[in-house]
């Protein structure tokens, strides 16, 4: 979503539960995370988009990256 407020506009119209985070091929992961982190969405909506919306898919388990929830939270904080 490389449109000004694209994430927010989609979430307002269709719901944050319909979005999943993706950096795109050849994208700089830091920029993609920053775009999500700096949106005008609620923290719960950012968390949905970042990982929760994928966790419910059949056969997928949450990715274990060795961070506690408290350690990972600053990455999604505004």
C-alpha positions, 0 to 999 in steps of 0.5 A: 500500500504505497498510497498516502494513508493507504493502510488506514483507508483500507482498514476504515473501509474493509476492516483491519481484520482483512489486512496482513503485513507483507514487506514485498519482494526486494523491499526494505523491511524496516521501511515496511515496518515503519509504515505500519507502526506510524499509521493512525490505527489503534495498537490492536489494529496494528497487531492484527495486521502485523501477525494476528490475522495470519495466526488463525489460518489453518495449519499455521502456528505463530512464528517463534522468534525468541522475543517475549511479547513485551520485547516485541511490542516496541516495534509496533508502538507508534 
